[in-house]
Amino acid sequence: MMAKARDGAGGGGGTWLAFRTLVRKYSCDLCYTPMIVAADFVRSAKARDSEFTTNKGDHPLIVQFAAKEAQVLCDAARIICPFADGIDLNCGCPQRWAISEGYGACLINKPELVKDMVRHVRSQIDNPKFSVSIKIRIHEDLKRTVDLCQKAEAAGVSWITVHGRSIEERHQPVHYDAIKIIKQSMSIPVVANGDIKTLKDAENVHHLTEADGVMVARGLLANPAMFAGYEETPFQCIQDWVDIALEHGTPFTCFHHHLMYMMERITSKQEKKVFNVLSSTSAVLDYLNDHYDAIREIRKYSSVHVNEKSANVNSSAFDHIQMKLFRSQRNLVLRRTVTLLTQLAKEMASHAALETQVNDATEAAKKYMAENKRLQEALRGKGNGKKNESTDATEEKLKEEVEHLKAELQKTSNGEEEDSKYKTEQ
């Protein structure tokens, strides 16, 4: 049973070393690296350090390369040979960037190039135990796929992994019947791949295809203990991941994302909302301690219960064990209840704070409107005062002018009377 690190699932070489270490603890027989671009690997020491990390316990290990030139693939194989057990040429990746660069699934349409690359690596690597394999997708015309596989076999390929979909297919059902036909056409091992999520799935695919092995990627992200027969990720596996990841110095984002995958099936929607937004290793460890201590106690006392029952101990011991079990279960329920209440309180507090802000804003608006009204009234009053002052001044001026005219008229009248008197006297 093989584990293929899923491309793009998170992190660099160091991260996948930690994950390979985990799945090896749970009955995985052979591990692959994610796809590495051979040209970058050969050209750049920085790329080698970033993309590939291993240790003495990381075996058997296959390094998967993306390549389109025979000599470049040979150079990459020579570099990796002292540290791995084989290489795999990726002829199945359907991603657009890979196909546009001439890598991945487009190679299934270039059987002579695939044959040439396999033959060159075989001829230039002296270690006879060093494997050279390929991973492919199928053609719409299966005869073309069989022809490709037979050419690779003639060139010395060690085994072929077949993903039972065409380049265009993504989530359509896997063509296990096609894998079976390919297997029946070959004398070398064939490995089946595609939509294997449980150990039962692996057994069914093995039965349907008659393949020599199965490869799993996405299914192991969700449950690294799948090959050991666990239907869901056991708590011990989660604890093992924490220990291994911390030991390897795994970056937090990758450490957290792997836990999100592992806990997807065993946590409630509300628990996911809390766990998935944690932002530090310490926060994750606190969460796991709070939520899984009680589970550990339940399993501890449940196992004691089974052992003690088989040993025919007295009833008082059973009463003690049952009470411990009850308390552990009660504590688990209480912990989750407290968590939910805390989340509810936070949401209510947020709602109350928002309501207070709305009320404050309303009061501020009312005060503003009142101040605005008073200001307008003051301005109108000031305007009227100015108008009244102006009117009074005008009236006063008119009165002055009237008085002035009266005075002038009076002078004129007096003058005329004197003239008339003077004429009379004459």
Buried (B, 14 or more C-beta within 10 A) or exposed (E): BBBBBBBEBBBBBBBBBBBBBBBBBBBBEBBBBBBBBBBBBBEEEEBBEBBBBBEEEBBEBBBBBBBBBBBBBBBBBBBBBEBBBBBBBBBBBBBEEBBEBBBBBBBBEBBEBBBBBBBBBBEBBEEEEBBBBBBBBBBEEBEBBBBBBBBBBEBBBBBBBBBBBBBEBEEEEBBBEBBBBBBEBBEBBBBBBBBBBBBEBBEBBBEBBEBBBBBBBBBBBBBBBBBBEBEBBBBBBBEBBBEBBEEBEBBBEBBBBBBBBBBBEBBEEEBEEBBBEBEEBEBBEEBBEEBBBBBBBBBEBBEBBEEBEEEEEEEEBEEBBEEBBEBBBEBBEEBBEEBBEEBEEEEEEEEEEEEEEEEEEEEEEEEEEEEEEEEEEEEEEEEEEEEEEEEEEEEEEEEEEEEEEEEEEEEEEEEEEEEEEEEEEE
